[in-house]
Amino acid sequence: MNKRVIVVLALLVVGFAISCKQSQESTEESSMESNYDAVEKSEAVSSSAAKVDPKSNRKFVRTADIKFKVKNVAKSTNQIEDATVKFGGFVTYTNLQSTILEEDKTKMSQDSTLVSTKYLVENDITIRVPNTQLDTVIKTIAKQIHFLNYRVIKADDVTLQMLSNKMAQKRSDSSEKRVANSIDTKGKKLNQIIEAENTLDDKKEQNDANKLQNLSLDDQVNFSTLTLQIYQDETITQEMVANEKSLNSYRPNIGLQIWESLKSGWFILENILAFLVSLWPFFLIGFLGFLGYKKFLKK
């Protein structure tokens, strides 16, 4: 008997060990699949256009446009905004909204109605991050992707454009100085001075425009722009609401209506009696006239 108990216990221990091992292997496989899925998504949205070569002297304006589905828009929005700040960027635009697709009302009882609403939650986000952190931010955002619709990454080479602006700025500076010098040394007639001053203003305006354009390009080179469109599966919510009472619900019963009619009739009778009493002078004159007429007839 004891041997049988020992054998049963041994089998139970072996079975429990095997089940634990299988569960552990299943967990490890699930974890590996999850990690592989995250790596695969990161590689899918990444691009060499988003990477910076520190040895290159070229200037690139990098932009990214990505649309993807997430499990929860509100939570993913917070994760994206936190990652943006973490890597030295900032959010310039976010528009989180719910769009009602369908609404159905089912009357459940005399006092309540079940309202079923199908809606879509989405958010359009625009963020700017340091150019050197663009690829890192994109890979971090990829962790939120449940389904990727598309991703477009651009790297526009503006090296020659910035060089051209600098050269134009130098020419404008030199021309501006020559015009100013001519005004100070050679300008004598009023018309000549006014014309030279207008020319100088044009040169200054052109110089300022070149400076602002280069500053704008510098800003776009240093900070890349990401435009994100995120959404989640259609969601259905159900809510029980109270029914609004119709006007007929507030009508009094027949007994109360009869009682109110009796009171209204009595008030009308009172008004008629009061009106008749107010005519007593006419009744008095008529009565006296009747007496006088009767007395006259007797004579």
Secondary structure, 3 states (H helix, E strand, C coil): CHHHHHHHHHHHHHHHHHHHHHHHHHHHHHHHHHHHHHHHHHHHHCCHHHCCCCCCCCCEEEEEEEEEECCCHHHHHHHHHHHHHHCCCEEEEEEEEEEEEEEEEEECCCCEEEEEEEEEEEEEEEEEEEHHHHHHHHHHHHHHCCEEEEEEEEEEECHHHHHHHHHHHHHHHHHHHHHHHHHHHCCCCHHHHHHHHHHHHHHHHHHHHHHHHHHHHHHHHHEEEEEEEEECCCEEEEEEEECCCCHHHHCCCHHHHHHHHHHHHHHHHHHHHHHHHCCHHHHHHHHHHHHHHHHHHHC
